Amino acid sequence: MNGEDFSTLGLEFGAGQNPVYLVRTLPEKLLRPDGEAAFGRWQGGLIGVLGEQAEDANDAAQQWASGDDS
């Protein structure tokens, strides 16, 4: 995650932003060690986007917990 996204995340959390929203949108801000985006940004219908973001958040958490960045 770049510094600007990290700072924005902290400011939004401090301002009372819904933590579910913050977790749901966190993966699209994550970067691989080479600087490439770790996850994409989803567009489309609300239900589909929410489902894909939830799946990305779950994948990101599993990768973080296991130390696997693939």
Buried (B, 14 or more C-beta within 10 A) or exposed (E): BEEEBEEBBEEBEEEEBEEEEBBBBBBBBBEEEEEEEBBEEBEEEEEEBEEBBBEBBEEBEEBEEEEEEE
